[in-house]
Amino acid sequence: MTIKLDSDFEVIDARFRQLVFPNVHVDKLYTGCRWAEGPAWFAAGRYLVWSDIPNDRMLRFDDTDGSASVFRQPALNTNGHTVDLQGRLVSCEHRGRCVSRTEHDGSRTVLASAYQGKRLNSPNDVVIKSDGSVWFSDPSYGIDSDYEGDAATSETGECAVYRVGTDGGPVERVAGGFVQPNGLAFSPDESLLYIADTGATHIADGPMHIRRFRVGDDGRSLSGGEVFAESSAGLFDGFRLDTQGNLWTSAGDGVHCYASDGTLLGKIRLPEAVANVCFGGPKLNRLFICATTSLYAVYVNARAAGRPTASSAR
């Protein structure tokens, strides 16, 4: 007899049952945000940092005692975050119109703020490759109004995806042809880069999908870009992959889990639209979920995909 799952889970493909537990439910950890985004897990301290963009603050959840507090305010309307190879916080700043890094001493280093002499729009989400390079999306959300940044006109004239070295340097445009590029993540072996396009926010019948690109042997060029998955509920935004290559993505009705072959396996249902997710906890098997006003978490039978060694990565 198949043990019934909690109503938080919806099984669409039988493989999803191997990724969730029948005795587990979703926990609400915090509420009070206007738009929760950009979770990043700090393993050494066992805490999570995330953004509350319109309230111009970053929040911190302490996994050791379950408390939440303000991590930084004001915060330049930061959106997405990640942790680099040295354990430093890397952030996308809407109001700063840049990608910055918080050093171990608390000082701020700007890694990327312009492309070919033109200011970036409003970096949105960011991922670190095993060679230390920083890859980020640059839609216009932070300059569209004063709600999540400062209203301004785009200087680059497009919304694209860029790459920069770990210590800054020239910003490279690695992918274009998007309406609003958003979340991005590498496959476990870094041979693929997935990028969401949430262009339906700006044009009628605009994109609501995730595209998949192949990473060249040089580790920096991209090819392909076919649609990997179309959203059936709201928009895909931020997402992460597990060690098996399954993709856990935000959506309008919760978190959707896709197999590497593009099959929708199942959903984690939530009462709020989800913006972003990340794996955390001591075993990296707890999925933290930023959903509109709240931070949620749920244990799953999957773990965060680790970075391959630089020598084995493409």
C-alpha angles and dihedrals in degrees: 000000000000112000111235117247125226113271088250087078129069117193114209099160122029090236089072090070088068090057101051136050128236094220098050132091136180116273123211106220102176141356135187104086127126094212117357114204148149108037118195125183122220106200097188092059098029093232138120127222121201140166132250094193105189091043089053095230143112121222133207128213115199109213092195096066106008095245126142127206142161110279097184136356128204093030106172089253092287117195121178124024139186138174120246129219091274094050096257125142115250115194141188109224120203096188094037089048089216148087111253138183127217108219124218089259091054097254121134125239121190110222100178131007106146143029118214090343096310122112117250118248105235117311109230114181133010140195132186121224122215091257088060096253118143119229120190144168122234114199124159101250095111094052098039092085144345092263098087100015138333120318110243144144118265113255096192092051093221144059111242146150121258142190131210134176121261091257097040122255129142114356112231124206105224103172139016139164095091130128094206115353110204134157120023137181140166125239114251093266092040092236090121135044119202118204128184122217115203095180092138086084089069110029133036112261088005124162120297098173150097119243126205124219131187117233113227126235088259088066093233112061123083133209136176114027101188119165110269099183140358119216116244094189122040120308135328110232123158124005145168136209128228129220092272094054095255112148119224109196139179118247141166095271101035136289121338121204119209128189117230088258090063097256116143102234101181150309139251102218119221133175092232135053111265122229104180146348141199138180119246145144126097092296096035089238099114114094112215113204128200106204118175103279100007150053116228134178138193134180114238136181092251136080134216114271108250123218116264117236113274091245093056098040120094 
